[in-house]
C-alpha cells in the first residue's frame, strides 16, 4: 500500500467519524470526536505507552513460541505418516472449540500475569502456522520428489533441500495471519484477567466511562497490529525470494 493511499484512507475514516459525531449528536461518553480522542491519547501517553509495552511483549512472545511450535509440528507431520494420520484430525477438532472460551481456564491455570496471555496468543496462532507450513511441505511437485529418491536422497535430505525451501512462501502466509491473530489472543486474555496491558486499560477506561481513553487504546492496538503485520510481511517476502533463489 502506497503512503498516499494510506493517508487518504486515514483522512476518510476521520471525516466519516467526525460526520457521525455531528449528525447523531451523541454525547462524548458514547461517541467521542477524533479531536477528543487525540487529546486523551496525548495527555495519557505515558499510561498508554506503559501498558502498550506489556501487550507488545505478550504478542511477540506468543508469536515466537507459536511459530516455533507450529513449524516443529508441521515438520513432524511431514516426516511421519502415522503422526499425520493421528494428529491432523485432532488439530482440526481443536479448532471447533472457541479459543476465547479457554481464556478463563488459562487465567486459572497460569495466573493473572503475562503467562496466560502468552499461552492464549500461542494457541490462537498455532493452528494457522502449522496448517500453512504443512500444506507447503506436502504440496510439492511429485516429479522433484521422485527424482530426488531416484538419486538416492534420504527423507531428511529431501526435507532440507526440497520441501522446506518450497514451503517457505506458505510459511510466510501463515506468519502474516499469525501477526493479525496474536494481538487478539493477548487482548482477550487481558480482558479476562490482568493488571496491565492495553486490554486491561480499555476495561478500566470503560468502567470509568472514559470512552475517549478507550478509543485511544483501541487505535494504539490497531496501529501496533498494522506495524507488526507490515514487518512480518517483509519477512514473508524475503522467505519467498529465498525460495525462488533456491529453485533457480
Secondary structure as a PSIPRED ss2 file (coil, helix, strand):
# PSIPRED VFORMAT (PSIPRED V4.0)

   1 X C   1.000  0.000  0.000
   2 X C   1.000  0.000  0.000
   3 X H   0.000  1.000  0.000
   4 X H   0.000  1.000  0.000
   5 X H   0.000  1.000  0.000
   6 X H   0.000  1.000  0.000
   7 X H   0.000  1.000  0.000
   8 X H   0.000  1.000  0.000
   9 X H   0.000  1.000  0.000
  10 X H   0.000  1.000  0.000
  11 X H   0.000  1.000  0.000
  12 X H   0.000  1.000  0.000
  13 X H   0.000  1.000  0.000
  14 X H   0.000  1.000  0.000
  15 X H   0.000  1.000  0.000
  16 X H   0.000  1.000  0.000
  17 X H   0.000  1.000  0.000
  18 X H   0.000  1.000  0.000
  19 X H   0.000  1.000  0.000
  20 X H   0.000  1.000  0.000
  21 X H   0.000  1.000  0.000
  22 X H   0.000  1.000  0.000
  23 X H   0.000  1.000  0.000
  24 X H   0.000  1.000  0.000
  25 X C   1.000  0.000  0.000
  26 X C   1.000  0.000  0.000
  27 X C   1.000  0.000  0.000
  28 X C   1.000  0.000  0.000
  29 X C   1.000  0.000  0.000
  30 X C   1.000  0.000  0.000
  31 X C   1.000  0.000  0.000
  32 X C   1.000  0.000  0.000
  33 X C   1.000  0.000  0.000
  34 X H   0.000  1.000  0.000
  35 X H   0.000  1.000  0.000
  36 X H   0.000  1.000  0.000
  37 X H   0.000  1.000  0.000
  38 X H   0.000  1.000  0.000
  39 X H   0.000  1.000  0.000
  40 X H   0.000  1.000  0.000
  41 X H   0.000  1.000  0.000
  42 X H   0.000  1.000  0.000
  43 X H   0.000  1.000  0.000
  44 X C   1.000  0.000  0.000
  45 X H   0.000  1.000  0.000
  46 X H   0.000  1.000  0.000
  47 X H   0.000  1.000  0.000
  48 X H   0.000  1.000  0.000
  49 X H   0.000  1.000  0.000
  50 X H   0.000  1.000  0.000
  51 X H   0.000  1.000  0.000
  52 X H   0.000  1.000  0.000
  53 X H   0.000  1.000  0.000
  54 X H   0.000  1.000  0.000
  55 X H   0.000  1.000  0.000
  56 X H   0.000  1.000  0.000
  57 X H   0.000  1.000  0.000
  58 X H   0.000  1.000  0.000
  59 X H   0.000  1.000  0.000
  60 X H   0.000  1.000  0.000
  61 X H   0.000  1.000  0.000
  62 X H   0.000  1.000  0.000
  63 X H   0.000  1.000  0.000
  64 X H   0.000  1.000  0.000
  65 X H   0.000  1.000  0.000
  66 X H   0.000  1.000  0.000
  67 X H   0.000  1.000  0.000
  68 X H   0.000  1.000  0.000
  69 X H   0.000  1.000  0.000
  70 X H   0.000  1.000  0.000
  71 X H   0.000  1.000  0.000
  72 X H   0.000  1.000  0.000
  73 X H   0.000  1.000  0.000
  74 X H   0.000  1.000  0.000
  75 X H   0.000  1.000  0.000
  76 X H   0.000  1.000  0.000
  77 X H   0.000  1.000  0.000
  78 X H   0.000  1.000  0.000
  79 X H   0.000  1.000  0.000
  80 X C   1.000  0.000  0.000
  81 X H   0.000  1.000  0.000
  82 X H   0.000  1.000  0.000
  83 X H   0.000  1.000  0.000
  84 X H   0.000  1.000  0.000
  85 X H   0.000  1.000  0.000
  86 X H   0.000  1.000  0.000
  87 X H   0.000  1.000  0.000
  88 X H   0.000  1.000  0.000
  89 X H   0.000  1.000  0.000
  90 X H   0.000  1.000  0.000
  91 X H   0.000  1.000  0.000
  92 X H   0.000  1.000  0.000
  93 X H   0.000  1.000  0.000
  94 X H   0.000  1.000  0.000
  95 X C   1.000  0.000  0.000
  96 X C   1.000  0.000  0.000
  97 X C   1.000  0.000  0.000
  98 X C   1.000  0.000  0.000
  99 X H   0.000  1.000  0.000
 100 X H   0.000  1.000  0.000
 101 X H   0.000  1.000  0.000
 102 X H   0.000  1.000  0.000
 103 X H   0.000  1.000  0.000
 104 X H   0.000  1.000  0.000
 105 X H   0.000  1.000  0.000
 106 X H   0.000  1.000  0.000
 107 X H   0.000  1.000  0.000
 108 X H   0.000  1.000  0.000
 109 X H   0.000  1.000  0.000
 110 X H   0.000  1.000  0.000
 111 X C   1.000  0.000  0.000
 112 X C   1.000  0.000  0.000
 113 X C   1.000  0.000  0.000
 114 X H   0.000  1.000  0.000
 115 X H   0.000  1.000  0.000
 116 X H   0.000  1.000  0.000
 117 X H   0.000  1.000  0.000
 118 X H   0.000  1.000  0.000
 119 X H   0.000  1.000  0.000
 120 X H   0.000  1.000  0.000
 121 X H   0.000  1.000  0.000
 122 X H   0.000  1.000  0.000
 123 X H   0.000  1.000  0.000
 124 X H   0.000  1.000  0.000
 125 X H   0.000  1.000  0.000
 126 X H   0.000  1.000  0.000
 127 X H   0.000  1.000  0.000
 128 X H   0.000  1.000  0.000
 129 X H   0.000  1.000  0.000
 130 X H   0.000  1.000  0.000
 131 X H   0.000  1.000  0.000
 132 X H   0.000  1.000  0.000
 133 X H   0.000  1.000  0.000
 134 X H   0.000  1.000  0.000
 135 X H   0.000  1.000  0.000
 136 X H   0.000  1.000  0.000
 137 X H   0.000  1.000  0.000
 138 X H   0.000  1.000  0.000
 139 X C   1.000  0.000  0.000
 140 X C   1.000  0.000  0.000
 141 X C   1.000  0.000  0.000
 142 X H   0.000  1.000  0.000
 143 X H   0.000  1.000  0.000
 144 X H   0.000  1.000  0.000
 145 X H   0.000  1.000  0.000
 146 X H   0.000  1.000  0.000
 147 X H   0.000  1.000  0.000
 148 X H   0.000  1.000  0.000
 149 X H   0.000  1.000  0.000
 150 X H   0.000  1.000  0.000
 151 X C   1.000  0.000  0.000
 152 X C   1.000  0.000  0.000
 153 X C   1.000  0.000  0.000
 154 X C   1.000  0.000  0.000
 155 X H   0.000  1.000  0.000
 156 X H   0.000  1.000  0.000
 157 X H   0.000  1.000  0.000
 158 X H   0.000  1.000  0.000
 159 X H   0.000  1.000  0.000
 160 X H   0.000  1.000  0.000
 161 X H   0.000  1.000  0.000
 162 X H   0.000  1.000  0.000
 163 X H   0.000  1.000  0.000
 164 X H   0.000  1.000  0.000
 165 X H   0.000  1.000  0.000
 166 X H   0.000  1.000  0.000
 167 X H   0.000  1.000  0.000
 168 X H   0.000  1.000  0.000
 169 X H   0.000  1.000  0.000
 170 X H   0.000  1.000  0.000
 171 X H   0.000  1.000  0.000
 172 X H   0.000  1.000  0.000
 173 X H   0.000  1.000  0.000
 174 X H   0.000  1.000  0.000
 175 X H   0.000  1.000  0.000
 176 X H   0.000  1.000  0.000
 177 X H   0.000  1.000  0.000
 178 X H   0.000  1.000  0.000
 179 X H   0.000  1.000  0.000
 180 X H   0.000  1.000  0.000
 181 X H   0.000  1.000  0.000
 182 X H   0.000  1.000  0.000
 183 X H   0.000  1.000  0.000
 184 X H   0.000  1.000  0.000
 185 X H   0.000  1.000  0.000
 186 X H   0.000  1.000  0.000
 187 X H   0.000  1.000  0.000
 188 X H   0.000  1.000  0.000
 189 X H   0.000  1.000  0.000
 190 X H   0.000  1.000  0.000
 191 X H   0.000  1.000  0.000
 192 X H   0.000  1.000  0.000
 193 X C   1.000  0.000  0.000
 194 X C   1.000  0.000  0.000
 195 X C   1.000  0.000  0.000
 196 X C   1.000  0.000  0.000
 197 X C   1.000  0.000  0.000
 198 X H   0.000  1.000  0.000
 199 X H   0.000  1.000  0.000
 200 X H   0.000  1.000  0.000
 201 X H   0.000  1.000  0.000
 202 X H   0.000  1.000  0.000
 203 X H   0.000  1.000  0.000
 204 X H   0.000  1.000  0.000
 205 X H   0.000  1.000  0.000
 206 X H   0.000  1.000  0.000
 207 X H   0.000  1.000  0.000
 208 X C   1.000  0.000  0.000
 209 X C   1.000  0.000  0.000
 210 X C   1.000  0.000  0.000
 211 X H   0.000  1.000  0.000
 212 X H   0.000  1.000  0.000
 213 X H   0.000  1.000  0.000
 214 X H   0.000  1.000  0.000
 215 X H   0.000  1.000  0.000
 216 X H   0.000  1.000  0.000
 217 X H   0.000  1.000  0.000
 218 X H   0.000  1.000  0.000
 219 X H   0.000  1.000  0.000
 220 X H   0.000  1.000  0.000
 221 X H   0.000  1.000  0.000
 222 X H   0.000  1.000  0.000
 223 X H   0.000  1.000  0.000
 224 X H   0.000  1.000  0.000
 225 X H   0.000  1.000  0.000
 226 X H   0.000  1.000  0.000
 227 X H   0.000  1.000  0.000
 228 X H   0.000  1.000  0.000
 229 X H   0.000  1.000  0.000
 230 X H   0.000  1.000  0.000
 231 X H   0.000  1.000  0.000
 232 X H   0.000  1.000  0.000
 233 X H   0.000  1.000  0.000
 234 X H   0.000  1.000  0.000
 235 X H   0.000  1.000  0.000
 236 X H   0.000  1.000  0.000
 237 X H   0.000  1.000  0.000
 238 X H   0.000  1.000  0.000
 239 X H   0.000  1.000  0.000
 240 X H   0.000  1.000  0.000
 241 X H   0.000  1.000  0.000
 242 X H   0.000  1.000  0.000
 243 X H   0.000  1.000  0.000
 244 X H   0.000  1.000  0.000
 245 X H   0.000  1.000  0.000
 246 X H   0.000  1.000  0.000
 247 X H   0.000  1.000  0.000
 248 X C   1.000  0.000  0.000
